[in-house]
Amino acid sequence: MRTADGVALSERVHAARRARFAAATSDWSPADVETFAQLLTRFVAGLTETAGQRH
């Protein structure tokens, strides 16, 4: 179980990450943002799936 300080830190990290993504994609079209989100989700899922396959 995380402490209140740990939860607060997690929330700050996630907020900072969302802000960085928003800034990096601020001049992208909504379609490009959607495509990127789909591909990033697929990429992360692939990382998760292959994590257990390391030798």
Wavefront OBJ file of the C-alpha trace (Angstrom):
o trace
v 0.000 0.000 0.000
v 1.330 3.414 -0.924
v 1.562 6.249 1.524
v -0.226 9.553 0.981
v 3.138 11.050 -0.020
v 3.647 8.266 -2.546
v 0.209 8.825 -4.050
v 0.839 12.576 -4.283
v 4.201 11.990 -5.965
v 2.606 9.582 -8.465
v -0.054 12.149 -9.300
v 2.590 14.845 -9.883
v 4.621 12.534 -12.127
v 1.553 11.595 -14.180
v 0.488 15.248 -14.493
v 3.981 16.216 -15.662
v 3.981 13.371 -18.202
v 0.570 14.408 -19.550
v 1.771 18.018 -19.852
v 4.888 16.946 -21.775
v 2.829 14.833 -24.170
v 0.353 17.684 -24.675
v 3.162 20.141 -25.381
v 4.911 17.771 -27.780
v 1.727 17.166 -29.763
v 0.179 20.644 -29.496
v 0.549 21.345 -33.206
v -0.615 17.896 -34.333
v -4.005 17.310 -35.879
v -6.579 15.446 -33.789
v -6.271 12.535 -36.225
v -2.496 12.387 -35.722
v -2.909 12.475 -31.935
v -5.433 9.622 -32.130
v -3.168 7.557 -34.388
v -0.215 8.163 -32.083
v -2.260 7.158 -29.027
v -3.309 3.921 -30.712
v 0.228 3.088 -31.824
v 1.736 3.968 -28.444
v -0.815 1.771 -26.693
v 0.026 -1.069 -29.078
v 3.767 -0.523 -28.542
v 3.459 -0.576 -24.736
v 1.316 -3.720 -24.914
v 4.041 -5.329 -27.009
v 6.654 -4.410 -24.433
v 4.529 -5.932 -21.704
v 3.949 -9.117 -23.681
v 7.625 -9.614 -24.456
v 8.913 -8.723 -20.962
v 8.405 -12.297 -19.791
v 10.203 -13.714 -22.821
v 13.633 -12.317 -21.994
v 16.459 -14.824 -21.870
l 1 2 3 4 5 6 7 8 9 10 11 12 13 14 15 16 17 18 19 20 21 22 23 24 25 26 27 28 29 30 31 32 33 34 35 36 37 38 39 40 41 42 43 44 45 46 47 48 49 50 51 52 53 54 55
